[in-house]
Structure formats: structure tokens, C-alpha cells
Amino acid sequence: MKEEYDFSNAVKNPYAKKLKQQITINLETDVVNFFKDMAASAGIPYQTLINLYLSDCMKNKRTLHLSWE
């Protein structure tokens, strides 16, 4: 290893703006299993699928409509 490295020609990380934030969220077991099954058939990790779904909701400005009976 060198004692010093020259970073004067370094390139910024193009993915730095797309960093993810780790959170803890409580989801029902059925919900997690649903996404795990769907992710398995799509061949991607289930957390990636949940993130894609939530990103789609955000980009399309979907809103939740609740009605309590």
C-alpha cells in the first residue's frame, strides 16, 4: 500500500444521490410473504421489490383513500 494516494483526478460517485436509508418498519407477515413470493418469481430481492413499488407510488403521486365503516 502507498503511504499517500493522489485523488486529484478522482471522479465523483454517480450513485451518491441514490443512496438508501436503512429503516425499521413493522409489516404484517402476510404482506411480507406476498412480496417475497412475487420477488422470487421475478428473480429479485423482496426488499428491492418493495422499494420499487413504493418508488412507483411516489413518482405517480398515488394517494391513499381510506373510508372507515
C-alpha positions in Angstrom: 0.0 0.0 0.0 1.1 3.5 -0.7 1.6 6.0 2.1 -0.4 8.6 0.1 -2.8 8.5 -2.8 -3.5 11.2 -5.3 -7.2 11.8 -5.6 -6.9 15.0 -7.7 -8.3 13.2 -10.8 -11.0 11.2 -8.9 -14.5 11.1 -10.3 -17.5 11.6 -8.0 -19.7 8.7 -7.3 -22.6 8.9 -9.8 -24.8 6.9 -7.5 -24.3 9.1 -4.4 -27.7 10.8 -4.9 -29.4 7.4 -4.9 -28.1 6.2 -1.6 -30.6 4.3 0.5 -31.6 4.9 4.1 -32.0 1.9 6.4 -35.2 2.0 8.4 -37.1 -0.4 10.6 -40.8 -0.9 9.6 -43.4 -3.2 11.0 -45.3 -5.0 8.3 -47.8 -7.8 8.6 -46.5 -11.3 7.9 -48.9 -11.8 5.0 -47.6 -8.6 3.4 -44.0 -9.6 3.6 -44.8 -13.1 2.3 -46.7 -11.6 -0.6 -43.7 -9.5 -1.7 -41.3 -12.4 -1.0 -43.4 -14.7 -3.3 -43.7 -12.0 -6.0 -40.0 -11.2 -5.8 -39.0 -14.9 -6.0 -41.0 -15.3 -9.3 -39.4 -12.1 -10.6 -35.9 -13.1 -9.5 -35.1 -10.0 -7.4 -34.8 -9.5 -3.6 -38.1 -8.7 -1.9 -36.8 -5.5 -0.3 -35.9 -4.3 -3.8 -39.4 -5.1 -5.0 -41.0 -3.2 -2.0 -38.7 -0.2 -2.8 -39.7 -0.3 -6.5 -43.4 -0.4 -5.6 -43.1 2.5 -3.1 -41.0 4.5 -5.6 -43.7 4.0 -8.3 -46.3 5.2 -5.8 -44.2 8.3 -5.1 -43.4 9.1 -8.8 -47.0 8.7 -9.8 -48.2 10.7 -6.7 -50.6 8.0 -5.7 -52.6 8.8 -2.6 -54.4 6.5 -0.2 -58.1 6.7 0.0 -59.5 5.3 3.3 -63.0 5.0 4.4 -63.9 3.7 7.8 -67.2 2.0 8.2 
